[in-house]
Amino acid sequence: MFSHVTLGTNDFAKALVFYDAVFGALGIPKFFEVDGSAAYGEEKGPKVFILTPFDGNPARPGNGVHAAFLAKSRAQVDAFHAAALAHGGSDEGAPGLRPHYHPNYYGAYVRDPDGNKIQAVCHSSKG
């Protein structure tokens, strides 16, 4: 459905540490890094760019905006959340079932060090 998502940062080095950890927990590789930008995912598939804004203005998180990343298991959701908190992120919703979305919706929400809201979600009943 989408090609890519871009999240801005005001501290690229800190963002790399954070995203290397959270995407590593989800098994999502970094395939590109140069001059204040990095990309995680697939070169010719879905990906996430982390970068300092091209216009030179400060990065700001959007109100009501978040990006959700698929996890293969509930354990990956747990690992994503733990990695985020250990690398400068903040909790926005601990790992757990959210049956109001559907019976097997297992997700966790965090804010990255720049305040961007991200999530990991598993739609399977398997751990």
C-alpha positions as CSV (number, residue, x, y, z in Angstrom):
1,M,0.0,0.0,0.0
2,F,2.9,2.4,0.6
3,S,6.3,2.9,-0.7
4,H,7.9,4.6,2.2
5,V,7.5,6.6,5.4
6,T,9.9,9.4,6.4
7,L,10.5,10.5,10.0
8,G,12.5,13.6,10.8
9,T,15.1,13.9,13.4
10,N,17.1,16.8,15.0
11,D,19.8,14.4,16.3
12,F,20.7,12.0,13.5
13,A,23.3,10.1,15.6
14,K,20.9,9.5,18.4
15,A,18.1,8.5,16.0
16,L,20.4,5.9,14.4
17,V,21.1,4.3,17.7
18,F,17.3,4.2,18.5
19,Y,16.2,2.9,15.0
20,D,19.0,0.4,14.7
21,A,17.7,-1.1,18.0
22,V,14.0,-1.0,17.3
23,F,14.1,-2.1,13.7
24,G,16.7,-4.8,14.7
25,A,14.1,-6.1,17.2
26,L,11.7,-6.5,14.3
27,G,14.2,-8.0,11.9
28,I,14.1,-5.0,9.6
29,P,17.6,-4.2,8.1
30,K,19.2,-0.9,7.5
31,F,20.2,-0.8,3.8
32,F,21.2,2.8,3.3
33,E,23.0,5.5,5.2
34,V,24.6,8.7,3.9
35,D,24.8,12.4,5.0
36,G,22.1,12.6,7.6
37,S,19.7,10.0,6.3
38,A,19.2,6.3,6.6
39,A,16.7,3.8,5.2
40,Y,15.4,0.6,6.8
41,G,13.4,-2.1,5.0
42,E,13.7,-3.1,1.4
43,E,15.4,-1.1,-1.4
44,K,12.6,-1.9,-3.9
45,G,9.9,-2.5,-1.3
46,P,8.4,-0.8,1.8
47,K,10.9,1.3,3.7
48,V,11.4,4.0,6.4
49,F,13.7,6.9,6.0
50,I,15.1,8.7,9.0
51,L,16.6,12.0,8.2
52,T,17.3,15.6,9.1
53,P,14.8,17.8,7.2
54,F,15.9,18.9,3.8
55,D,14.8,22.5,4.4
56,G,17.1,22.9,7.4
57,N,14.2,23.7,9.8
58,P,13.7,21.6,13.0
59,A,12.0,18.3,12.7
60,R,8.6,18.2,14.5
61,P,6.3,15.2,15.1
62,G,2.8,15.4,13.6
63,N,-0.1,15.5,16.0
64,G,-2.2,12.4,15.4
65,V,0.4,10.9,13.1
66,H,2.1,7.6,13.7
67,A,3.7,4.8,11.7
68,A,2.9,1.1,12.6
69,F,5.4,-1.6,11.7
70,L,4.4,-5.3,11.2
71,A,5.9,-7.8,13.7
72,K,6.0,-11.5,12.9
73,S,5.2,-12.4,16.5
74,R,4.1,-11.0,19.8
75,A,7.6,-11.6,21.1
76,Q,8.9,-9.2,18.4
77,V,6.4,-6.5,19.6
78,D,7.7,-7.0,23.2
79,A,11.4,-6.7,21.9
80,F,10.5,-3.6,19.9
81,H,9.0,-1.9,23.0
82,A,12.0,-2.9,25.2
83,A,14.5,-1.7,22.7
84,A,12.8,1.6,22.3
85,L,12.7,2.3,26.0
86,A,16.4,1.2,26.4
87,H,17.5,3.5,23.6
88,G,15.9,6.9,24.4
89,G,12.2,6.2,23.5
90,S,9.2,6.7,25.8
91,D,6.2,4.5,26.4
92,E,2.9,5.5,24.7
93,G,1.2,2.1,25.2
94,A,2.7,-1.1,26.6
95,P,2.7,-4.3,24.6
96,G,-0.7,-6.1,24.9
97,L,-3.8,-7.1,23.2
98,R,-6.2,-4.5,21.8
99,P,-9.3,-6.5,21.1
100,H,-11.3,-3.4,20.2
101,Y,-9.3,-3.5,16.9
102,H,-9.7,-7.3,16.4
103,P,-9.2,-10.3,18.7
104,N,-5.5,-11.0,17.8
105,Y,-4.3,-7.3,17.6
106,Y,-1.2,-7.2,19.8
107,G,0.7,-3.9,19.7
108,A,2.9,-1.5,21.5
109,Y,3.3,2.3,21.0
110,V,6.4,4.4,21.7
111,R,7.8,7.9,20.9
112,D,11.2,8.1,19.4
113,P,13.8,10.6,20.9
114,D,12.4,13.3,18.5
115,G,8.8,12.7,19.6
116,N,7.6,10.7,16.6
117,K,5.0,8.1,17.5
118,I,5.7,4.6,16.2
119,Q,4.2,1.2,16.8
120,A,4.8,-2.4,16.3
121,V,1.8,-4.7,15.7
122,C,1.3,-8.4,15.3
123,H,-2.0,-9.6,13.9
124,S,-1.4,-13.3,14.7
125,S,-2.6,-15.4,17.7
126,K,0.8,-17.0,17.8
127,G,3.4,-15.8,20.3
